[in-house]
Amino acid sequence: MATFVGPNAVHMWFPSVPCRAAASTAETKTFLVSAREDDDPFYSAYVLVIAMAMWKGEVLGLPTDASDEVEQVLDIGYQLQRVGGRLLHRETKTATSDDVLPIPLEIYTEVSGEETRKALQQLSESLNI
């Protein structure tokens, strides 16, 4: 609670929000190795969120044809949003949100391939998008 003294005193209350400590590099590596070894269907999504700093909605909104294998880029043009309790698969909100990101080779080998396409297809079918 912040209190200001004087004739125009303002009392403001800020709710405390519990903060989680960021995972260490070792913890993140352990998590990714475990997800890969367990054939976690979201492994590719984890890699994109962690290594490419993508938002969850951007990753979940990626259509199956978002990656260009020749150019090794990822086209961010769609996102998945929850609006009024419904999931909506739509274009990004602004033109500046649209982006084509180069995928570093190490990441590309992790997220490319048939398994990733199947996982994205399965996810989009389960969400009816």
Secondary structure by P-SEA (a helix, b strand, c coil): cccccccbbbbbbbccccccccccaaaaaaaaaaaaaacccaaaaaaaaacccccaaaaaacccccccccccbbbccbbbbbcccccccccccccccbbbbbbcaaaaaacccaaaaaaaaaaaaaacc
